[in-house]
Amino acid sequence: MELNSEDLHAVERKKEEDSHTYAYYHHCVVSLEKPPSEFPLKITPEKLFIPSSGHLDIQIVNPRTEEGFSVNVTLSSLSLEITRFWYMNKGKEEEGKEKQHNEFCHKFENDKKTVYFRIGHAKTLNPLLKVSLETPEGSVEIKCSRWFEAIEETESERGRPGIELMTFRRLELSAESKSLEVKEKFLEYQKNQNRRNRLIKMVFEDEEKEIENMLVGYEYPLEEYVKKAKRELKERRDRLNEKLFLENWQKIDELSDDQIKKLFEEEKRKEAIERLEKEEEMEKKRKLEMKKDPIVKKKKKKKCVVM
C-alpha cells in the first residue's frame, strides 16, 4: 500500500463494535505491505469480571512476534483500580515501571511478548472523577500503536516524518461487589457530572470577541489559525470549568447562572493578571540577559582622527 503526499493530513478511521483504527500521516510517503486494519493484540479473558473478594489478572499477548507495538492501558472506573502490571522476561516475572494511577504503558519487543495487569476493588472511591462512566465499574481501554519511518519526505516536513498506526479496544468491566458505599458514591458522582455539564453549557457573549482578539493582525486569517484560536479558547474554558467546579462543587446547585458567570469573570481576570505578570517577568529576564551577554551589547563608535 503506497500513500502519496496528498494524504498528508488524512485520518483513516475504521469503526467496529468494540474497536477503532486510526492512521496519522506525517508529511511523508510510506510503503506498507500489510497495513494493520484490525486490533492486533489478544486479550484474555475476553469478559472482564472481578469477584467480590479478590482480583482479576488480564493477559495481553502480541501474536505478531516480528512486529513491535507500543501499548497504553487506561482504566476509567469509580470502584476498581489497576494494582499491578508485569511481564515475563527470560522466564521470570519483571515488574512494569511505566505506571501511573490506573494507567500504564509498555512496549512489546522480541523478548517481551506478553504483558499482564491486575484489576482489583478500589480502596478509596473518588466521586469527583472527571471521566464519563455509565456504571461504577467503568471500562478499560487498550490502545496499540506502531510507528513507520518515511521512505520519502516532503518539502514542507514539520516534525518527525512517518506514519503512526493506532488502534484501540474498549472493554466493559463488571464486578460482583454492589456495596451500599459504591451505590452512594456513584449517585454522588452522577450529580457531580451534572454540575460539570451545567458549567460546560453556559454561554458567554464575550467568547466570540476573544477569538477576534486572538486573530488581530490577520486581515483574512487562514482556517487553521481560526481553528487554533477556537481550540485554545476551548482549552482555557475547560480549565476554568474544572477549576470552578473543584472550588465550588458543594454549592453549585445553590448558585444562579448570573452568580456562576461572576465567578467565571473573576477567574478570567485573575488569569489575565497572572499572564501579564509572567510576560513582564520574561521581558525583564530578557533585558537582563542582553546586558550580561557581550555579543548583544552595542559597540562603542570609534572616533575618527584626521591626520
One Martini backbone bead per residue (centre of mass of N, CA, C, O) as a GRO file, in nm:
protein
  307
    1MET     BB    1   0.092   0.038   0.027
    2GLU     BB    2   0.059   0.367  -0.113
    3LEU     BB    3   0.138   0.695   0.001
    4ASN     BB    4   0.077   1.009  -0.072
    5SER     BB    5   0.102   1.361  -0.026
    6GLU     BB    6  -0.219   1.394  -0.018
    7ASP     BB    7  -0.225   1.232   0.282
    8LEU     BB    8  -0.110   1.402   0.517
    9HIS     BB    9  -0.409   1.478   0.680
   10ALA     BB   10  -0.518   1.206   0.698
   11VAL     BB   11  -0.797   1.014   0.844
   12GLU     BB   12  -0.835   0.679   0.922
   13ARG     BB   13  -1.151   0.512   0.985
   14LYS     BB   14  -1.244   0.222   1.185
   15LYS     BB   15  -1.552   0.070   1.274
   16GLU     BB   16  -1.651  -0.108   1.557
   17GLU     BB   17  -1.785  -0.231   1.834
   18ASP     BB   18  -1.476  -0.241   2.011
   19SER     BB   19  -1.319  -0.074   1.776
   20HIS     BB   20  -1.038   0.129   1.653
   21THR     BB   21  -0.887   0.296   1.362
   22TYR     BB   22  -0.579   0.478   1.303
   23ALA     BB   23  -0.425   0.721   1.068
   24TYR     BB   24  -0.115   0.907   1.070
   25TYR     BB   25   0.015   1.157   0.852
   26HIS     BB   26   0.371   1.277   0.832
   27HIS     BB   27   0.507   1.413   0.583
   28CYS     BB   28   0.475   1.155   0.365
   29VAL     BB   29   0.597   0.841   0.233
   30VAL     BB   30   0.445   0.512   0.261
   31SER     BB   31   0.528   0.161   0.281
   32LEU     BB   32   0.276  -0.107   0.300
   33GLU     BB   33   0.210  -0.438   0.287
   34LYS     BB   34   0.052  -0.475   0.594
   35PRO     BB   35  -0.189  -0.302   0.698
   36PRO     BB   36  -0.332  -0.257   0.996
   37SER     BB   37  -0.704  -0.305   1.057
   38GLU     BB   38  -0.664  -0.455   1.329
   39PHE     BB   39  -0.654  -0.571   1.629
   40PRO     BB   40  -0.345  -0.739   1.727
   41LEU     BB   41  -0.432  -0.822   2.010
   42LYS     BB   42  -0.454  -1.053   2.286
   43ILE     BB   43  -0.729  -1.101   2.517
   44THR     BB   44  -0.717  -1.229   2.863
   45PRO     BB   45  -1.005  -1.223   2.913
   46GLU     BB   46  -1.289  -1.112   2.748
   47LYS     BB   47  -1.432  -1.112   3.023
   48LEU     BB   48  -1.454  -0.860   3.282
   49PHE     BB   49  -1.450  -1.012   3.605
   50ILE     BB   50  -1.490  -0.910   3.947
   51PRO     BB   51  -1.472  -1.027   4.239
   52SER     BB   52  -1.550  -0.945   4.560
   53SER     BB   53  -1.300  -1.139   4.639
   54GLY     BB   54  -1.034  -0.990   4.480
   55HIS     BB   55  -0.921  -1.056   4.137
   56LEU     BB   56  -0.792  -0.970   3.800
   57ASP     BB   57  -0.612  -1.128   3.545
   58ILE     BB   58  -0.454  -0.983   3.256
   59GLN     BB   59  -0.382  -1.070   2.911
   60ILE     BB   60  -0.126  -0.964   2.672
   61VAL     BB   61  -0.082  -1.056   2.332
   62ASN     BB   62   0.174  -1.085   2.074
   63PRO     BB   63   0.147  -1.260   1.774
   64ARG     BB   64   0.353  -1.049   1.634
   65THR     BB   65   0.679  -1.107   1.686
   66GLU     BB   66   0.799  -0.918   1.443
   67GLU     BB   67   0.638  -0.693   1.597
   68GLY     BB   68   0.618  -0.367   1.729
   69PHE     BB   69   0.453  -0.229   2.024
   70SER     BB   70   0.257   0.021   2.168
   71VAL     BB   71   0.110   0.024   2.503
   72ASN     BB   72  -0.205   0.152   2.636
   73VAL     BB   73  -0.349   0.154   2.968
   74THR     BB   74  -0.692   0.245   3.070
   75LEU     BB   75  -0.869   0.312   3.369
   76SER     BB   76  -1.230   0.370   3.409
   77SER     BB   77  -1.315   0.413   3.756
   78LEU     BB   78  -1.472   0.404   4.077
   79SER     BB   79  -1.428   0.080   4.201
   80LEU     BB   80  -1.155   0.044   4.039
   81GLU     BB   81  -0.807  -0.095   4.004
   82ILE     BB   82  -0.470  -0.081   3.930
   83THR     BB   83  -0.220  -0.280   4.106
   84ARG     BB   84  -0.072  -0.425   3.851
   85PHE     BB   85   0.230  -0.479   3.637
   86TRP     BB   86   0.365  -0.733   3.404
   87TYR     BB   87   0.642  -0.944   3.281
   88MET     BB   88   0.814  -1.169   3.081
   89ASN     BB   89   1.173  -1.240   3.149
   90LYS     BB   90   1.331  -1.514   3.105
   91GLY     BB   91   1.104  -1.663   3.300
   92LYS     BB   92   1.049  -1.386   3.455
   93GLU     BB   93   0.923  -1.166   3.667
   94GLU     BB   94   0.853  -0.816   3.569
   95GLU     BB   95   0.816  -0.510   3.668
   96GLY     BB   96   0.655  -0.240   3.589
   97LYS     BB   97   0.730   0.120   3.542
   98GLU     BB   98   0.502   0.258   3.350
   99LYS     BB   99   0.319   0.385   3.618
  100GLN     BB  100   0.004   0.498   3.699
  101HIS     BB  101  -0.295   0.582   3.781
  102ASN     BB  102  -0.471   0.363   3.597
  103GLU     BB  103  -0.186   0.352   3.425
  104PHE     BB  104  -0.005   0.213   3.134
  105CYS     BB  105   0.306   0.131   2.965
  106HIS     BB  106   0.418  -0.069   2.671
  107LYS     BB  107   0.682  -0.250   2.496
  108PHE     BB  108   0.700  -0.459   2.237
  109GLU     BB  109   0.928  -0.721   2.213
  110ASN     BB  110   1.092  -1.005   2.137
  111ASP     BB  111   1.129  -1.064   2.474
  112LYS     BB  112   0.815  -0.925   2.501
  113LYS     BB  113   0.502  -1.086   2.443
  114THR     BB  114   0.390  -1.040   2.747
  115VAL     BB  115   0.123  -0.886   2.943
  116TYR     BB  116   0.026  -0.793   3.279
  117PHE     BB  117  -0.281  -0.725   3.472
  118ARG     BB  118  -0.440  -0.587   3.773
  119ILE     BB  119  -0.776  -0.603   3.906
  120GLY     BB  120  -0.934  -0.420   4.170
  121HIS     BB  121  -1.061  -0.298   4.446
  122ALA     BB  122  -1.108  -0.001   4.566
  123LYS     BB  123  -1.021   0.171   4.856
  124THR     BB  124  -1.101   0.442   4.710
  125LEU     BB  125  -1.358   0.680   4.639
  126ASN     BB  126  -1.409   0.917   4.354
  127PRO     BB  127  -1.667   1.150   4.285
  128LEU     BB  128  -1.464   1.361   4.112
  129LEU     BB  129  -1.454   1.224   3.862
  130LYS     BB  130  -1.425   1.315   3.518
  131VAL     BB  131  -1.514   1.086   3.377
  132SER     BB  132  -1.732   0.893   3.180
  133LEU     BB  133  -1.994   0.693   3.336
  134GLU     BB  134  -2.232   0.422   3.346
  135THR     BB  135  -2.065   0.274   3.567
  136PRO     BB  136  -1.870   0.204   3.837
  137GLU     BB  137  -1.666   0.019   3.669
  138GLY     BB  138  -1.653   0.068   3.369
  139SER     BB  139  -1.339   0.080   3.181
  140VAL     BB  140  -1.101  -0.055   2.939
  141GLU     BB  141  -0.822   0.080   2.758
  142ILE     BB  142  -0.654  -0.045   2.457
  143LYS     BB  143  -0.363   0.089   2.314
  144CYS     BB  144  -0.225   0.063   1.977
  145SER     BB  145   0.107   0.132   1.841
  146ARG     BB  146   0.282   0.230   1.526
  147TRP     BB  147   0.592   0.312   1.371
  148PHE     BB  148   0.668   0.456   1.043
  149GLU     BB  149   0.897   0.529   0.838
  150ALA     BB  150   1.003   0.724   0.596
  151ILE     BB  151   1.080   0.721   0.234
  152GLU     BB  152   0.952   1.020   0.203
  153GLU     BB  153   0.991   1.364   0.195
  154THR     BB  154   0.873   1.668   0.235
  155GLU     BB  155   0.924   2.006   0.212
  156SER     BB  156   0.696   2.053   0.461
  157GLU     BB  157   0.844   1.936   0.691
  158ARG     BB  158   0.713   1.858   1.027
  159GLY     BB  159   0.885   1.687   1.201
  160ARG     BB  160   0.835   1.357   1.214
  161PRO     BB  161   0.847   1.136   0.961
  162GLY     BB  162   0.540   0.946   0.904
  163ILE     BB  163   0.353   0.670   1.050
  164GLU     BB  164   0.063   0.628   1.266
  165LEU     BB  165  -0.066   0.341   1.406
  166MET     BB  166  -0.398   0.320   1.562
  167THR     BB  167  -0.546   0.112   1.813
  168PHE     BB  168  -0.861   0.021   1.989
  169ARG     BB  169  -0.997  -0.110   2.299
  170ARG     BB  170  -1.316  -0.139   2.471
  171LEU     BB  171  -1.377  -0.270   2.798
  172GLU     BB  172  -1.606  -0.391   2.996
  173LEU     BB  173  -1.692  -0.383   3.337
  174SER     BB  174  -1.737  -0.624   3.610
  175ALA     BB  175  -1.893  -0.671   3.942
  176GLU     BB  176  -1.997  -0.813   4.244
  177SER     BB  177  -1.985  -0.554   4.390
  178LYS     BB  178  -2.280  -0.384   4.575
  179SER     BB  179  -2.233  -0.167   4.769
  180LEU     BB  180  -2.348   0.104   4.935
  181GLU     BB  181  -2.104   0.287   4.883
  182VAL     BB  182  -2.100   0.266   4.574
  183LYS     BB  183  -2.386   0.375   4.524
  184GLU     BB  184  -2.349   0.650   4.665
  185LYS     BB  185  -2.097   0.747   4.500
  186PHE     BB  186  -2.235   0.730   4.220
  187LEU     BB  187  -2.454   0.941   4.274
  188GLU     BB  188  -2.249   1.166   4.332
  189TYR     BB  189  -2.106   1.152   4.060
  190GLN     BB  190  -2.356   1.224   3.883
  191LYS     BB  191  -2.399   1.503   4.005
  192ASN     BB  192  -2.118   1.614   3.917
  193GLN     BB  193  -2.166   1.581   3.614
  194ASN     BB  194  -2.403   1.783   3.604
  195ARG     BB  195  -2.238   2.023   3.702
  196ARG     BB  196  -2.038   2.026   3.473
  197ASN     BB  197  -2.248   2.057   3.242
  198ARG     BB  198  -2.346   2.334   3.330
  199LEU     BB  199  -2.080   2.482   3.276
  200ILE     BB  200  -2.045   2.403   2.974
  201LYS     BB  201  -2.337   2.534   2.876
  202MET     BB  202  -2.243   2.804   2.921
  203VAL     BB  203  -2.290   3.137   2.796
  204PHE     BB  204  -2.055   3.370   2.637
  205GLU     BB  205  -2.043   3.667   2.464
  206ASP     BB  206  -1.711   3.718   2.472
  207GLU     BB  207  -1.585   3.475   2.307
  208GLU     BB  208  -1.588   3.588   2.019
  209LYS     BB  209  -1.406   3.830   2.090
  210GLU     BB  210  -1.159   3.663   2.171
  211ILE     BB  211  -1.106   3.547   1.891
  212GLU     BB  212  -1.061   3.818   1.750
  213ASN     BB  213  -0.814   3.901   1.928
  214MET     BB  214  -0.636   3.648   1.834
  215LEU     BB  215  -0.666   3.772   1.513
  216VAL     BB  216  -0.497   4.004   1.525
  217GLY     BB  217  -0.345   4.093   1.201
  218TYR     BB  218  -0.566   3.929   1.035
  219GLU     BB  219  -0.748   3.993   0.766
  220TYR     BB  220  -0.725   3.676   0.642
  221PRO     BB  221  -0.764   3.415   0.812
  222LEU     BB  222  -0.684   3.113   0.839
  223GLU     BB  223  -0.834   2.826   0.928
  224GLU     BB  224  -0.608   2.726   1.124
  225TYR     BB  225  -0.619   2.984   1.305
  226VAL     BB  226  -0.911   2.959   1.394
  227LYS     BB  227  -0.889   2.677   1.517
  228LYS     BB  228  -0.670   2.748   1.722
  229ALA     BB  229  -0.831   2.964   1.876
  230LYS     BB  230  -1.066   2.776   1.958
  231ARG     BB  231  -0.891   2.567   2.106
  232GLU     BB  232  -0.770   2.760   2.319
  233LEU     BB  233  -1.040   2.852   2.434
  234LYS     BB  234  -1.139   2.571   2.523
  235GLU     BB  235  -0.905   2.505   2.712
  236ARG     BB  236  -0.955   2.746   2.898
  237ARG     BB  237  -1.248   2.675   2.969
  238ASP     BB  238  -1.195   2.392   3.085
  239ARG     BB  239  -1.011   2.490   3.310
  240LEU     BB  240  -1.220   2.673   3.447
  241ASN     BB  241  -1.439   2.467   3.498
  242GLU     BB  242  -1.268   2.282   3.687
  243LYS     BB  243  -1.189   2.493   3.895
  244LEU     BB  244  -1.476   2.577   3.979
  245PHE     BB  245  -1.574   2.301   4.059
  246LEU     BB  246  -1.359   2.230   4.283
  247GLU     BB  247  -1.435   2.500   4.454
  248ASN     BB  248  -1.791   2.466   4.416
  249TRP     BB  249  -1.950   2.183   4.418
  250GLN     BB  250  -2.122   2.214   4.695
  251LYS     BB  251  -2.278   2.507   4.571
  252ILE     BB  252  -2.387   2.511   4.275
  253ASP     BB  253  -2.698   2.456   4.319
  254GLU     BB  254  -2.730   2.753   4.469
  255LEU     BB  255  -2.652   2.886   4.207
  256SER     BB  256  -2.673   3.109   3.974
  257ASP     BB  257  -2.585   3.200   3.664
  258ASP     BB  258  -2.483   3.484   3.741
  259GLN     BB  259  -2.295   3.390   3.970
  260ILE     BB  260  -2.116   3.208   3.792
  261LYS     BB  261  -2.024   3.430   3.593
  262LYS     BB  262  -1.872   3.593   3.808
  263LEU     BB  263  -1.665   3.373   3.867
  264PHE     BB  264  -1.549   3.363   3.586
  265GLU     BB  265  -1.457   3.661   3.563
  266GLU     BB  266  -1.261   3.648   3.803
  267GLU     BB  267  -1.076   3.424   3.687
  268LYS     BB  268  -1.003   3.573   3.424
  269ARG     BB  269  -0.871   3.814   3.564
  270LYS     BB  270  -0.648   3.654   3.710
  271GLU     BB  271  -0.522   3.531   3.456
  272ALA     BB  272  -0.446   3.799   3.319
  273ILE     BB  273  -0.253   3.895   3.540
  274GLU     BB  274  -0.062   3.650   3.537
  275ARG     BB  275   0.015   3.677   3.238
  276LEU     BB  276   0.136   3.965   3.261
  277GLU     BB  277   0.350   3.902   3.477
  278LYS     BB  278   0.505   3.691   3.309
  279GLU     BB  279   0.576   3.877   3.072
  280GLU     BB  280   0.734   4.085   3.241
  281GLU     BB  281   0.943   3.884   3.354
  282MET     BB  282   1.056   3.793   3.077
  283GLU     BB  283   1.147   4.077   2.989
  284LYS     BB  284   1.349   4.122   3.218
  285LYS     BB  285   1.529   3.877   3.155
  286ARG     BB  286   1.601   3.958   2.867
  287LYS     BB  287   1.741   4.229   2.940
  288LEU     BB  288   1.951   4.104   3.131
  289GLU     BB  289   2.086   3.919   2.919
  290MET     BB  290   2.174   4.150   2.730
  291LYS     BB  291   2.371   4.278   2.938
  292LYS     BB  292   2.553   4.016   2.981
  293ASP     BB  293   2.582   3.995   2.678
  294PRO     BB  294   2.838   4.095   2.464
  295ILE     BB  295   2.710   4.055   2.180
  296VAL     BB  296   2.449   4.260   2.232
  297LYS     BB  297   2.621   4.488   2.264
  298LYS     BB  298   2.697   4.798   2.204
  299LYS     BB  299   2.912   4.950   2.006
  300LYS     BB  300   3.151   5.165   2.012
  301LYS     BB  301   3.236   5.447   1.866
  302LYS     BB  302   3.482   5.548   1.663
  303LYS     BB  303   3.709   5.785   1.638
  304CYS     BB  304   3.802   6.022   1.409
  305VAL     BB  305   4.130   6.092   1.282
  306VAL     BB  306   4.278   6.368   1.156
  307MET     BB  307   4.592   6.406   0.975
   0.00000   0.00000   0.00000
